[in-house]
């Protein structure tokens, strides 16, 4: 049996906290996924226009074994500064890899493009993101807001408002799986000509408002791609996590499998306009059932479903911003 966790958030996986921070004037923000202790991680990049930080060290051939946090931010390349604020906080807490007398916190991350959101981007010589990173990690907790929150504040999903989403799944054997996503794709999250989310088959416990399948079959190859798509101006970034003990190589495989969740929720996905990037974390609080390969295959499948659900929740929880309508406004809801 598979069921959502208590919060239906990635923090239902033991050892993880999430914090958000926003600048309402700029209409942008940052989200930090904080590991309570150094955590094994992997990553897989599928989009054609990624913006990332510290991902090469997650290669299984490279030395660093654990990360202290992941940092997701708006602001395009300016948002990569947010991880600096996260590092400042972690260093003050004594976290990081010991290098002689120094400690270096490990904070990989990725950014979305939200510079076209309605906010004032004339911030002068000092972008707000380093400060937002510090504020986000200070706010890290088990519960956190979705939709127009953190790095999802300025996000858009095709022709609709995007946002921050999360979901979780618990198995009877104690396995925990969760996903966190900033949904900002050029592709559509809604089936063409309907109000049905592509993620409708994966909904759990009414988390998407009680989705119903479309009244008529969708034509093969149908999609709704905005004509204003621009190179590097979109992206969906996120993370999946499990409480199982996995290696870096297994985390990489988990991230690869989890990308299928984006393909279930967004059409088209992994385009030249997007920088789609998925991280995978294994907190190591439980041992996978033997044989390991089958355990990883099962967790990867569930993680992909969680990521699809998280995309759906990001859009379902989002509110209209400026002239960008929310999904719920299509349903006649406020």
Secondary structure, 3 states (H helix, E strand, C coil): CEECCCCCCHHHCCCEEEEEEEECCCCEEEEEEEEEEEEEEEEEECCCCCCEECCHHHCCCCCCCCEEEEEEECCHHHHHHHHHHHHHHHHHCCCCEEECCEEECCEEEEECCCCCCCCCCCCCCCCCHHHHHHHHHHCCECCCCCECCHHHCCCEECCEECEEEEEEEEECCCCEEEEEEEECCCCECECCCCCCEHHHHHCCCCCCCCCCCCCCCCCCCCCCCCCCCCCCCCCCEEEEEEEECCCHHHHHHHHHHHHHHHHHHCECCCCCCCCCEEEEEEEEEECCCCCHHHHHHHHHHHHHHHHHHHHHHHHHHCCCECCECCHHHHCCCC
